[in-house]
Amino acid sequence: MAKFSSREKCSISRPARSRRSEAVQIAIDKGFDPFVRLRLPDLIPAIVFYVHGQRGAFVYDAIVVGARISGASVALLLARLGHRVLLVDRARFPSPTSSSTNLIHPPGVHRLRAWGVLDRLNGHTIPHITSYRLQSGPVGMEAPLPAVEDVDYALSPPRLALDEALVRCAVDAGVELREETSVQELLRDEDGTVVGVRGTTKRSQPFSERASVVIGADGKNSKVAQLVAAAKYRDQPVLSKSLWTYWDGLPQPSLVRTYRKNRRHPFTWPTHDGLTIIGVAWPTEDFPSPGSDEATDRTVIDALADVDPEFAAQVRDTKRADRWLTGSVPNFLRTPTGPGWALVGDASATRDPITASGITYAVMGAEILADAVTKGLSGQVPMGRALAGYARERDRLVIDHYDYTRDYARIADHTPEERALIEAMSRSPWHARDMIGLFATVVPPADFYSRANFRALFDYLNDEHGLPPKVRLLRWLLHGVPGRPAAPAGLADRLVAASLGPMGDLLLRSARP
């Protein structure tokens, strides 16, 4: 168990300055002595700055709309790089958000720890989760998480505290935060480039601000995306729906457990302060809608009993600590950039929560966007080119795992052939670890779904109880044709790829061994 301590501030901070103090500083920089009589020529730079600031000139380098995970992260990083950032959100923090299971895979933990955010989770006991398990009917695999540098664990902190920690770290870094503030319009120049925002404050007072770039981090129903008409693509409707809650009094192994049986996907892992997340996902068309909390208890425990009777008995003997929550989201990618604007987090790419990758991709996306915006603001490259570079990097980051998640969210029962391969992964010295790393966003899908990796997997098949005929044929094509291995192996690759859905395309694009 790790109990995170409190710090007054995040590790790097830069105080924000008001417009008036900026104006006075400009006058001093221009040679004005504040202790002698004022002369109008000396004050002209300060007056110009102050008046333009009041009228909404380019006072900010970036305006970030939305202060949850992705928005607070990109604002924090930009401020630490020396940029002036305005962060606006309709909520007042700390503020509850929509249901989230809060799991953060190692790439996300690594970044949040490096930024000093985890140090702000005051007083919460948050265990390190070091292994993941997949059980499919009678076969399964379990493996430790691959490390990202020295971080080889996941965390599941309380979401309310995590949002608050990120926002306060951003403010410590010099970000100007405006809570209870709603953006309703975007400002544009004569060429149509976005140059700012217009909206209302909590007292319904109008405001407008201008910046070099406007970043939409306002979730899957992004107002910024709507205003710039960002196109959706590779989109699909809701594929799965889940029920989940917190449970108290259960043993807490350092383990994420997921199951697949009878078109149900039960899941559980330790979260924070002695609580355990328990839930089940179904294909959308099979979602049971059980009704009362007590009826939902029975539905979920019955699903657990079907895959793990011992754990289900432990759940029956303990107690639910919160109400049941329902989770379901559509799947889409959005065009992430345009003239003067960018999208990040769920505003940019929303996928089914079944791989619990939302928070992790939010912080990784914020990092690459902050890097791109800095290149544009510094003049290293034109801003348009910098944002186009971010769009390419975002696609490289998310598309393959997005496709993997959509396929996983169908919650189809594994075939006998797939179960034979899962058992082979459990016998391999590296396949199970890499499969777990794929789920946890550590191992890129293209690295796992390669010809060489799957050909090697057939060396670990278990003949003890017999193999499905198709698997025996594939192994023979790979290893059993003397003198002419290339053509049969290529046929085996194509047959394997045909059973892998969208991941089969990755296998066929990979290099031949």
C-alpha positions in Angstrom: 0.0 0.0 0.0 1.3 3.5 -0.8 0.0 6.4 1.2 0.5 9.6 -0.7 1.7 12.6 1.3 0.7 16.2 1.0 2.8 19.1 -0.3 1.8 22.7 -0.2 2.6 23.2 -3.9 3.6 21.0 -6.9 7.3 20.8 -7.5 7.5 23.6 -10.1 5.5 26.8 -9.9 5.3 30.2 -11.4 3.1 32.9 -9.9 0.6 34.5 -12.3 0.7 38.3 -12.7 -2.3 40.6 -13.3 -2.7 42.7 -16.3 -2.2 45.9 -14.3 1.1 44.6 -12.8 2.2 43.6 -16.3 1.5 47.2 -17.4 3.5 48.7 -14.6 6.4 46.3 -15.3 6.4 47.3 -18.9 6.7 51.0 -17.9 9.5 50.2 -15.6 11.3 48.2 -18.3 11.0 51.2 -20.6 12.8 53.4 -18.0 9.9 54.8 -16.0 10.8 55.4 -12.4 7.7 54.9 -10.2 8.9 57.2 -7.5 9.2 60.3 -9.7 6.5 62.5 -11.4 4.7 60.7 -14.2 5.3 61.7 -17.8 2.9 60.7 -20.5 5.6 59.4 -23.0 7.0 57.1 -20.4 3.5 55.6 -19.8 2.5 55.0 -23.4 3.7 51.3 -23.5 1.9 50.6 -20.3 -1.3 52.3 -21.4 -1.4 50.5 -24.7 -0.9 47.1 -23.0 -3.5 47.8 -20.4 -6.1 49.1 -22.8 -5.6 46.2 -25.2 -5.7 43.8 -22.3 -9.1 45.2 -21.2 -10.4 44.9 -24.8 -9.3 41.3 -25.2 -6.0 41.6 -27.0 -3.6 38.6 -27.2 -3.0 38.6 -23.5 -2.7 34.8 -23.3 -0.6 32.3 -25.3 -3.3 29.6 -24.8 -6.9 29.4 -23.6 -7.8 25.9 -22.4 -11.6 25.1 -22.2 -12.2 22.3 -19.8 -10.2 21.8 -16.6 -10.5 18.0 -16.0 -7.7 15.6 -16.7 -6.6 16.6 -20.2 -7.3 20.3 -19.8 -5.6 20.7 -16.5 -2.6 18.6 -17.7 -2.0 20.6 -20.9 -2.5 23.9 -19.0 0.0 22.8 -16.3 2.6 21.8 -18.9 2.3 24.9 -20.9 2.6 27.1 -17.8 5.7 25.3 -16.7 7.2 26.0 -20.1 6.7 29.7 -19.5 3.5 30.4 -21.4 0.5 32.5 -20.2 -2.5 30.2 -19.9 -6.1 30.8 -19.1 -8.0 27.7 -18.0 -11.8 27.9 -17.9 -14.4 25.4 -16.7 -18.1 25.4 -16.0 -17.6 23.6 -12.7 -16.1 24.8 -9.4 -13.4 22.5 -8.0 -13.5 20.1 -6.3 -16.4 18.9 -8.4 -17.8 15.5 -9.1 -17.6 14.2 -12.7 -19.5 11.5 -14.6 -18.8 7.9 -13.6 -15.3 6.7 -14.1 -13.5 3.6 -12.8 -10.3 5.8 -12.3 -7.8 3.2 -13.3 -4.5 4.8 -14.5 -2.1 2.5 -16.4 1.7 2.8 -16.0 2.2 5.5 -18.7 -0.2 7.7 -17.0 1.1 7.0 -13.5 4.6 7.8 -14.7 3.6 11.2 -16.0 1.4 12.2 -13.1 4.2 11.3 -10.7 6.8 13.2 -12.6 4.6 16.3 -12.7 4.2 16.2 -8.9 0.4 15.6 -9.1 0.3 12.4 -7.1 1.9 14.2 -4.1 -1.3 16.2 -3.9 -3.5 13.2 -3.1 -3.6 14.1 0.6 -4.2 11.3 3.0 -5.5 8.7 0.6 -4.2 5.2 0.7 -3.8 4.0 -2.9 -2.4 0.6 -3.4 0.0 -0.2 -6.3 -1.5 -2.6 -8.7 1.3 -4.7 -10.2 -0.4 -7.4 -12.2 -3.4 -7.9 -14.5 -5.3 -11.1 -15.2 -7.6 -12.3 -18.0 -9.7 -15.3 -17.5 -11.7 -16.7 -20.4 -13.8 -19.7 -19.5 -11.4 -22.5 -18.3 -8.2 -20.8 -19.5 -6.5 -17.6 -18.4 -3.3 -15.7 -18.0 -1.8 -13.4 -15.4 1.4 -11.3 -15.7 3.2 -8.4 -14.1 2.8 -5.0 -15.7 5.7 -4.0 -18.0 7.5 -0.9 -16.6 7.5 2.6 -18.0 11.0 3.6 -16.9 10.7 2.8 -13.2 6.9 2.7 -12.9 5.7 -0.9 -13.1 2.3 -0.4 -11.4 -1.2 1.1 -12.0 -3.2 3.2 -9.6 -6.9 3.8 -9.1 -7.2 7.0 -7.0 -10.4 8.9 -6.1 -11.4 10.9 -9.1 -12.5 13.9 -7.2 -9.2 14.2 -5.5 -7.2 13.6 -8.8 -9.1 16.4 -10.6 -8.5 18.8 -7.7 -4.8 17.9 -7.5 -4.3 18.6 -11.3 -6.1 21.9 -11.2 -4.2 23.1 -8.1 -0.9 22.1 -9.6 -1.8 24.1 -12.7 -2.6 27.1 -10.7 0.7 26.7 -8.7 2.5 26.7 -12.1 1.0 30.1 -13.0 -2.2 29.2 -14.9 -5.1 31.6 -14.5 -8.2 29.5 -13.5 -11.7 30.8 -14.0 -14.3 28.5 -12.5 -18.0 28.5 -13.2 -17.3 30.1 -16.6 -18.9 29.0 -19.8 -17.6 29.4 -23.3 -20.3 30.0 -25.9 -18.6 31.4 -29.0 -15.1 31.5 -30.6 -13.5 34.7 -31.8 -12.0 34.6 -35.3 -9.9 36.9 -37.4 -10.6 37.9 -40.9 -9.1 34.7 -42.3 -11.3 32.5 -40.0 -8.5 31.6 -37.6 -9.6 31.1 -34.1 -8.2 33.8 -31.9 -10.1 33.6 -28.7 -13.3 32.8 -26.8 -16.5 34.6 -25.7 -18.8 33.4 -22.9 -20.3 34.2 -19.5 -19.1 34.0 -16.0 -20.9 32.5 -13.0 -22.8 35.8 -12.5 -23.9 35.7 -16.2 -21.5 38.5 -17.0 -20.2 38.4 -20.5 -16.4 38.1 -21.1 -14.1 37.7 -24.1 -10.4 36.8 -24.2 -7.9 36.3 -27.0 -5.0 33.9 -27.3 -2.6 32.4 -29.9 -4.4 29.1 -29.6 -7.6 27.8 -28.1 -7.6 24.2 -26.8 -10.8 22.2 -26.4 -10.5 19.8 -23.5 -14.2 19.8 -22.7 -15.0 16.1 -23.1 -16.9 14.0 -25.6 -19.7 16.6 -26.0 -17.1 19.3 -26.6 -18.5 22.8 -27.2 -15.2 23.8 -28.9 -15.4 20.8 -31.3 -19.0 21.8 -32.1 -18.1 25.4 -32.7 -15.2 24.5 -35.1 -17.3 21.7 -36.7 -14.6 19.1 -36.0 -15.5 16.1 -38.1 -15.9 12.6 -36.5 -14.4 9.6 -38.2 -13.9 5.8 -37.5 -17.0 6.3 -35.3 -19.3 3.6 -33.9 -22.2 3.8 -31.5 -22.1 2.5 -27.9 -20.7 -1.1 -28.0 -20.9 -2.0 -24.3 -22.7 -0.9 -21.1 -21.5 -1.6 -17.6 -22.6 -1.5 -14.0 -20.0 -0.9 -11.3 -19.6 0.4 -7.8 -17.2 0.4 -4.8 -17.2 -2.5 -2.3 -15.8 -2.5 1.2 -14.1 -5.2 3.3 -12.7 -7.4 0.4 -9.1 -8.7 0.3 -7.0 -6.4 -1.9 -4.4 -8.3 -4.0 -2.3 -6.0 -6.2 -4.2 -7.3 -9.2 -6.7 -6.2 -11.9 -9.0 -9.1 -12.7 -11.0 -9.3 -15.9 -13.1 -12.2 -17.1 -14.9 -13.2 -20.3 -17.8 -15.7 -20.3 -21.3 -15.9 -21.7 -21.1 -12.5 -23.3 -20.3 -10.8 -19.9 -17.1 -9.1 -18.8 -16.8 -8.9 -15.0 -14.0 -6.9 -13.6 -12.5 -5.9 -10.3 -9.4 -4.2 -8.7 -8.4 -2.4 -5.6 -8.9 1.3 -5.7 -8.4 3.7 -2.7 -8.8 3.8 1.1 -9.7 0.1 1.4 -12.3 0.0 -1.3 -12.5 -2.3 -4.3 -14.2 -1.6 -7.7 -16.6 -4.3 -8.8 -18.5 -4.3 -12.1 -19.7 -6.1 -15.2 -20.0 -5.0 -18.8 -22.4 -6.5 -21.4 -22.8 -5.9 -25.1 -25.2 -3.0 -25.4 -28.1 -5.3 -26.7 -27.7 -7.6 -23.7 -27.6 -5.0 -20.9 -30.0 -6.2 -18.2 -31.1 -2.9 -16.5 -31.9 -4.7 -13.3 -33.5 -1.7 -11.5 -32.9 -1.3 -7.8 -29.5 -1.4 -6.1 -30.5 -4.7 -4.4 -31.5 -6.3 -7.7 -28.2 -5.0 -9.3 -26.3 -6.6 -6.4 -27.8 -10.0 -7.3 -27.2 -9.5 -11.1 -23.5 -8.6 -10.7 -22.8 -11.2 -8.0 -24.4 -13.9 -10.2 -22.1 -12.9 -13.1 -19.1 -13.1 -10.8 -20.2 -16.5 -9.5 -20.2 -17.8 -13.1 -16.5 -17.0 -13.5 -15.0 -16.9 -10.0 -17.2 -18.6 -7.4 -14.7 -18.0 -4.6 -14.5 -14.3 -5.2 -18.3 -14.1 -5.5 -18.6 -15.7 -2.1 -16.3 -13.0 -0.6 -18.5 -10.3 -2.2 -21.6 -11.8 -0.7 -20.0 -11.8 2.7 -19.0 -8.1 2.5 -20.9 -4.9 1.7 -21.4 -2.4 -1.1 -20.0 1.0 -0.1 -21.7 3.2 -2.8 -24.6 3.3 -5.3 -24.4 1.5 -8.6 -23.2 3.5 -11.6 -23.7 2.9 -15.3 -21.1 3.5 -17.9 -21.4 3.7 -21.7 -19.9 6.0 -24.3 -19.9 6.1 -28.1 -16.6 5.6 -30.1 -15.2 8.2 -32.4 -12.1 10.1 -33.4 -12.4 13.8 -34.2 -10.2 15.9 -36.5 -8.0 17.3 -33.7 -6.7 20.6 -35.1 -7.5 23.5 -37.3 -6.4 27.2 -37.7 -5.9 28.4 -34.2 -7.4 25.5 -32.3 -6.8 22.0 -31.1 -8.7 19.2 -29.2 -7.3 16.9 -26.5 -8.6 14.1 -24.3 -12.2 12.9 -24.9 -12.9 16.0 -27.0 -10.3 14.5 -29.5 -10.9 10.8 -29.2 -13.5 8.9 -27.2 -13.5 5.1 -26.8 -15.3 2.4 -24.9 -14.2 2.4 -21.2 -13.7 -1.4 -21.3 -9.9 -1.0 -21.4 -9.9 1.8 -18.8 -7.5 3.8 -20.9 -9.2 7.2 -20.8 -7.1 8.9 -18.1 -3.9 7.5 -19.4 -4.5 8.7 -22.9 -5.6 12.1 -21.6 -2.3 12.8 -19.9 -0.2 11.4 -22.8 -2.2 13.5 -25.3 -1.8 16.6 -23.2 2.0 16.1 -23.2 2.3 15.9 -27.0 0.0 18.8 -27.5 1.9 21.0 -25.0 5.1 20.1 -26.9 3.5 21.1 -30.2 2.0 24.3 -29.0 5.3 25.3 -27.5 7.0 24.8 -30.9 4.5 27.1 -32.4 4.6 29.8 -29.7 8.4 29.9 -29.7 8.5 30.4 -33.5 10.4 27.1 -34.0 7.8 26.3 -36.6 4.6 28.1 -37.7 1.7 27.3 -35.3 -0.3 25.7 -38.1 2.5 23.3 -38.8 3.0 22.6 -35.1 -0.7 21.7 -34.7 -0.6 19.5 -37.8 2.3 17.7 -36.2 0.3 17.2 -33.1 -2.5 15.7 -35.2 -0.1 13.1 -36.6 1.3 12.3 -33.2 -2.1 11.9 -31.7 -3.1 9.4 -34.5 0.1 7.4 -33.9 -0.7 7.4 -30.2 -4.3 6.4 -30.2 -5.6 4.8 -33.4 -4.3 1.2 -33.0 -5.4 1.0 -29.4 -8.7 2.7 -30.3 -9.3 -0.1 -32.8 -8.2 -2.7 -30.2 -10.6 -1.3 -27.6 -13.5 -1.3 -30.1 -12.9 -4.9 -30.9 -12.6 -5.8 -27.2 -15.8 -4.0 -26.3 -17.9 -6.3 -28.4 -17.5 -8.8 -25.5 -17.7 -11.8 -27.8 -16.9 -15.1 -26.2 -13.5 -16.4 -27.2 -13.5 -19.3 -29.6 -11.8 -22.6 -28.8 -8.9 -21.4 -31.1 -8.6 -18.2 -29.3 -8.6 -19.9 -25.9 -5.8 -22.2 -27.1 -3.7 -19.1 -28.0 -4.5 -17.5 -24.6 -3.3 -20.7 -22.9 -0.2 -20.6 -25.0 0.4 -17.0 -23.9 0.2 -18.1 -20.3 3.0 -20.7 -21.0 5.2 -18.3 -22.9 8.0 -16.3 -21.0 6.9 -13.0 -22.7 3.6 -13.3 -24.5 1.4 -12.9 -21.4 3.4 -10.0 -20.2 3.2 -8.2 -23.5 -0.6 -9.0 -23.9 -1.1 -7.4 -20.5 1.1 -4.5 -21.5 -1.1 -4.0 -24.6 -4.2 -3.8 -22.5 -2.4 -1.4 -20.2 -1.3 0.9 -23.0 2.4 0.1 -22.4 3.0 -2.2 -25.5 1.9 -0.7 -28.8 -0.6 -3.0 -30.6 1.6 -3.1 -33.7 4.4 -4.6 -31.6 2.2 -7.3 -30.2 0.2 -8.2 -33.4 3.2 -9.0 -35.6 4.0 -12.0 -37.7 7.1 -12.9 -35.7 5.3 -12.6 -32.3 2.4 -14.8 -33.4 4.6 -17.4 -35.1 6.6 -17.7 -31.9 3.4 -18.1 -29.9 2.7 -21.4 -31.6 5.8 -22.9 -29.9 3.9 -22.7 -26.6 0.7 -24.5 -27.5 -0.5 -27.1 -25.0 -1.1 -30.5 -26.5 -2.0 -32.2 -23.3 -5.8 -32.0 -23.8 -5.7 -31.8 -27.5 -5.9 -28.8 -29.8 -8.7 -27.5 -32.1 -8.1 -28.7 -35.6 -7.6 -25.2 -37.0 -4.8 -24.6 -34.5 -3.1 -27.8 -35.4 -3.3 -26.9 -39.1 -1.8 -23.5 -38.5 1.1 -25.0 -36.5 1.7 -27.4 -39.3 1.8 -24.7 -41.9 4.2 -22.7 -39.7 6.6 -25.5 -38.8 5.7 -28.7 -40.5 6.4 -28.2 -44.2 10.1 -29.2 -44.8 12.0 -27.3 -47.5 9.3 -24.8 -48.3 8.5 -22.8 -45.1 7.8 -19.4 -46.6 4.6 -19.9 -48.5 2.8 -22.1 -45.9 3.9 -19.7 -43.2 2.5 -16.8 -45.2 -0.8 -18.7 -45.5 -0.8 -19.3 -41.8 -0.3 -15.5 -41.2 -3.3 -14.7 -43.3 -5.5 -17.3 -41.6 -4.5 -16.0 -38.1 -5.1 -12.4 -39.3 -8.6 -13.3 -40.5 -9.5 -14.3 -36.9 -8.1 -11.2 -35.3 -10.6 -8.6 -36.5 -9.0 -5.1 -37.0 -5.8 -6.3 -35.3 -5.3 -8.7 -38.2 -4.5 -5.8 -40.4 -1.6 -4.9 -38.1 -0.2 -8.5 -38.3 -0.3 -8.4 -42.1 1.4 -5.0 -42.2 4.3 -6.2 -40.0 7.6 -7.4 -41.4 8.1 -11.0 -42.4 10.5 -12.9 -40.1 
